[in-house]
Amino acid sequence: MKPAKKTVTTTVRPAPSLRELAYLEAASNEQTRDVNRDLALERIRALQPISRVDLARASGLQPSTVSSIVEQLLEERWIREGAIVKTARGRRPTMLSLNDEMAILAADVRPAQAVLAVVDLNGRFLSRVVVPLASNAQQSVAAIARAMKDLRGQFPGKTFQGVGLSLPGRVDPGSNRLLLAPNLQWESYDIAGDLSAKLGLRVELENAANACMLSELWFGHLNKIRNAVLLTISEGVGAAVLAEGRLISGRGGLAGEFGHVVVDPAGPLCGCGQRGCWEQFASSRAALRYYAELAPAAAKLSIGELVALAMDGDAPAKKAIDRQAIAIGRGVRMLKATLAPDVILFAGDISNFWPMSQSLITSESRGGIPVDFEPELLSIGDGELARLRGAVAVVLQRHSGYYRSGHGIARHGPAKLVPAKRSRK
């Protein structure tokens, strides 16, 4: 009797994220050229200035491979050669670093305005400008395009690699289109295509929370942390999830919409059409609503003005901020129980009043998991800068050789199905 054939399953092998490249071993299959190129570029970024010899040691690549990759990166202008370092003996090495003549146009798009910036490959801001937006998507994109042309004209010596947009909504990673943006209220149309045609540059879109997470992965301090959640608390509540080193997008890029989880079916009507979404209790808009209820005769405030009042000891303002913090903490407890992250990061408006709310958020989020597994709760500071740097990281990620080669695209196209290895039992 013939033995039954063993079933060979298939698994999806996604491409590495930017920060994951720092932990990759040198590749030895058909993807060698592209993965090794990106690995070398990541090492240069992290350790610059660095010599070719030290790059070979840091990457685990052969010196001949490093030499070939460096020549390619120099030709593509991603890197540049700098100072020649004196040594006691032998050939004096030439140091390599990212090319500061390369730049990216970035935009942090909000419901009423967009913050635009010229950013270099190291995440340094060279120029920033705020542009008022219309409620109409096409008019808003036209305003962004005009402002970006002006910014680009200020840096005639720079080579612009592309445009990154951070948006308060969900972006389909396959089509690079905005799918869901209740707080933006833009009709669906090809934002990237329209802006690209106006500027003559490739345009990449990303959800604001994912952009902030990418900012931390590329420019921040998530060193070797594999599981994290990043919450943006501003006009709405967004979330990005890093699981085992992978930024999770889900079907159609819709993963992470925790702000639209219903926590009270009898609660306020949300822009998404549901009632009682978490962001209706935990967002900046919720804090302003609480204040209006507590001080109905008071003038209409911005979230910055509300925070300033609370810091000055205004009782209704402090109570409104506290109510928001309680709602945030209860939602964080849900995230801890479902995702078990090592750390939960906070970005956006909440950065302005984190010292005031941290204790209450922490106490309300306790429970549901063993004490030893409680994640650290941290504010990453200026959420505006995080969104802009994240928009830059999106452009860098999608320019990588691995993504461009089509070997496998975790977030921005179909990943190949790779047969699992047969058991040797």
N, C-alpha and C positions, 0 to 999 in steps of 0.2 A: 504494500500500500504506500502510495507516494505521500510524503509529508505535506501538510497544508502550507501553501505559500504565505510568507509573512507579508503583512500589509505595510506598505511604505507610505507614510503620511507626508504632507507638505506643510512647510511653515513659511511664514513671511519673514524675510530678512531685510529689515529697513536699513537705510543709509545711516551712518553715524552723524550725530549732531556735531556742531563746531567744537564744543568742549570735550566731547567723547574722543575726538581726534587726539587729544592730549594723552589718552590712555591706551590707544591702539598699539599693537605690535606691528612691526613691518609686515606688509602683506606679501603673500607668496603665490597668489593665484592670478587669474586673468584680470583682476582688478588692480594689480600691483601699481601700474603707472599712476592711475588717478588717485588711489588712496594714499600712496607714498607722497605724491605732490602735495596733497592737502595736509598730510601729517607734517611734512617739512615746513609748510607755510605756517601752521599752527605753532610749531616749535620756535620759528623765527619770531612770530608775534609775541609769544610768551617770554622768550629769553633774550630778545634784542637789546643791544647789538651782540651778535654771535658770529663766530668764525665758522668756516665750512667744516673744520676738524671737530669743533665742539658740537656743531649741528649733527654730524654723523654720530657722535657719541650719544647725544640727547635723543635722537630719533631711532637709533638702532639700525639705521640704513648703512649700506656700504658706501665708502667715500666716493667711488665712481658714480653711484646712483645719486648721491647728494650733489655732486658736481653737475650732472646732467639736469637735475631738477632746478638747481639754482640758476643755470643758464636759461632755462625755460621761464622761470619766474622773473628774471631780469628782463628778458625779451618782452614779456607781458606787462612789465612795469609794476608788478605787485610789490617788488622789493627793490632796494638800491644798495649799492656798495658805498661804504663810508670810509672811516679812518683806517689806516694801516697801523697795526699795533706792533710796537717794538718788542722783540723777544731776545732772550739771552743768546740763543743760537737758532740756526735753521731759518727756513723761509718765514718772512713776516706775514702774518695772516691779515686779510682784508675783512673787516666786520660787515655783517649784513643786518639790515633792518627793513621794516615796512617802508614803502615809498610815501613820503609825506607830500608828494606832488599829486597823489591820487585823492579824490574826495567823493563824497556821496551826498546827495540832496535828501534830507529827511523831513517828514512832516508828522506832527502829532495833531490829528484831527479831532476836534471836540464839536458839540452841537452848535455852538455859536461862533467859534473861531478855530484857527489852525495855527500852531507854532511851527515855523519852518526854520531849518538850520542847514548850514554847510558843515559837514563833519568829516574829519580825516579818518584814515584806517585805524588809528589808535583810539578813536572815540573822542578826540578833542574837538570842541566847538569853535569854529572859525567865525561864524556869524549866525545871528538869530533874528527873526522878525515875527511879529504877530499879525495875522491876516483875518479880518472879519469875514464871516461866511454867510451866505444866503441860505434860506431853507431849501432852495432848489439845488439838487445835486450838480446839474450841469453848470449853473452859474458859480457854484462854490469851486468846482474843479477848474473853471476858467480863471477864477481869482487866484487859486493856488499856482496855476501855471504861470500867470503873469509875474507873481512874486518870485517864483523860482527862477524865471528867466533873469530877473533883476539881480538875484543873489548870484547866479552863475556868472553874470557879467562882471561882478566885483572881483572875481578870481580868474583872470584870463590865463594864468600860468598853471592852473589845475586841470587835471584830466578827470572828468566825472564818470564814474563807473555805473551809475544808475540812480534810481529814486526809490526810497522806501517810505511807505505810508503806514502809520499806526492808526487804527480805526476802532471806535467803540461799538464793535459788532463782530459777527462771525464771518470769516472768509473761507470760501471753498478752496482748499489747497489744490484741487485739480484744475479748476478754471481760473483761479486768481481773481475771483469776483466776490463782492460783498453780498452775503446771503441774508443776514439778519442783523438789524441795527435799530431796535425800538427807540433808543434815545436820540439817534441821529435823524430818523424819519426821512431818509433819502430813499427814493424809489430805486428799484434794481436797474442798474445799467452798467456798462463796461467802463468803470472808473479808470482802471489801469490802462486799457486800450486808448481811451480818450486823452488821458494825461501823457501817455507815451507818444502819441501822435503830435501833441502840442510841443513837447520838449525834445523829441528825437532821442530819448533814452528809455531803456527798459525800466518798467515800474513794477514794484512788488508791493503787495498788500499784506497786512497782518493784523490780527486782533490785538487790541491794546494790551491785554493781560499777557498774551503770548509774547508780544514785543518786549514787555518788561522782563519776562523770564529769560528771553534770549539776551537781553542786555546784561543780566546777571551772569549768564553762562559765558558770554563772550568777553565782557569788560568787568564783571563784578567779582563776587567772592564766594560763589558756589563751588569751591574747590573740593572735588571728589565727593560731593553730596549727590546721591543718586535718586533720592525721592524727596520732592518738594512741591509745595503748593504756593502760588503767588496770587494774592488778592489785590485787585485794584478797587479802591473805595473812593469814588468821585461822584459824578452825576448818576452813575449806576454802580453795579457790583459785577466785576468780571473775575474770572479765575483762569489760571494756567496750571497745568499739572505735568510735573516731571516724574516719570515712573521708570525706575531702573535705568536712568540716564537718557530716557527718550521723552521728548516733548509730545504729549498725546494730543492728537487732533480729532480722532473719532470720525465717524461717517460724515462726509461733507464738511469737515472742519468744525462741527457743532459741539464737540466735547468742551466741557468747562462752563456751561451756562448755569452755574449754581445760583446766580442772582435771580434766575427765573424759576427756581424751585418754590412752589407754593407752600408757605408756612402758616397761612391763615386764610382760608377760602372766603371769609367775610371781610378781608382787609381791603385796602385802597386799590382802585383800578390801576393796573400797570400799563405801560406803553405797549407791551407785548400782547395785550388783550385779556390777560388773566387777572384775577384778583388775589391780593395777598402774597405777591412774590417777595422773596427775601430782601431784594433791593429796595422794596417799598418801606422797609423798616431799618435797613442798614446803610443806605446811601447818604450822600450829602444832602440830597433833596429831602430825604426823610428827616434829617436833623433840622432843616429849615422849616419843615412842616410842623415838627414838634414845637419849635420856638413860636411859630405863629399861633399855635393852639394855647401855649402858656402865656404869651404876651400879645393878645389880639390887637392892641392899640399901637404896637410898635411898628416902625417903618420896615419895609421889605429889605432884607439883608442878603448879601452874598455869603458864601460859606466862610470866606476869609474874615469878613466882618463879624460873623457869629463867633468864630473862634477867638477873635480879639476881645469881644465882650466877655466871653467865658473866662479868659485869662485875667481880665480885669475884675473878676468877681461877680459879674452879673448873674443872679440866681437862675432866672429862666433860661439863659443861654447855657449855663453849666448843666442844668437839668436836661436840656435838649441834647447836648453832647453825650451825657451819661446814658440817656435812653438809646441813642444810636449805638454806643459802645456795648450795651447789654445785648442788643439785637445782633451785632457783629459777633460777639462772643458765643452766643447760642448757635449761630451758623457755623462758626469755626469748630465747635464740638462735633457737629455733623461731619465736617470734612475730615477731622481727625479719625473718627470712627470708620469712615468709608475708605479713606485713602492711606492712612498710616504714614504720613510723611515724616522725614527727619526734621524739617523746618517749614514754617509757614511765614512767607514774606508778605509785607504790606506796602503798597505803593499808591500814589494818587493824593487826593486831598487829605487823607488820613495822616499823611506824613507831617502835616502842619500842626496836628494836635495829638500826635502819638504819645508824648510824655503825659498828657492829661488823661488819655483813655487806656493806656497799656495795662494798667493794673486791673481795671474793671473787665476789659476784654479777656485777660488771662484767667481771672477768677470765674467768669461765666463760661469759659470754654473747658474748665476742668471736668474730668469724669468721662466714663465711657470706655477708657482704655487703661491698662496698667500704668502706674505712676512712672515706672522706668522708661516707658515708651512715649511720654509726653513730648511733643515736638517743641522746639524753641520758636518763639514768636518774635519776629524782627521787622522793623521798618527799614526800607532801603533808601529812605531819604526822598529827594525830589523826584516825584513820579513823572513830571514833565520831561526831565532829562532822561529818565529810564525809558520812556516811550520813544524818544528820539533816538537814543543809542540803540534801542531794540530794532527800530526801523532800519538803521545802518547794518545791524547784524543780519537781518533778513536778506539784504542785498548781498552781503558777503557770503552767506550760507548758500544762496542759490547761484552764486558764481563759482562755487567750488567745482573742481574737476570731477569729483565723484558724482555729484548731482547732474552735471552737464552731460556726463557720459551715458546716462540712462541705465547704469548697472542696477540701481535700486533707489527709489526716492520715497523716503518714509513719509514726508509731509506734502510733497508737491508732485504727485503723479503716482502711477501704479507701481507697487513694488513687485519684483519678480517672485514667483513661487520657486522655492529651492527644495528639492527632495531631501528628506531627512536621511541620515546615514543608517544603513541597515545594521541591525543588531548582529553580533557575532556569536550569539548563544547557540 
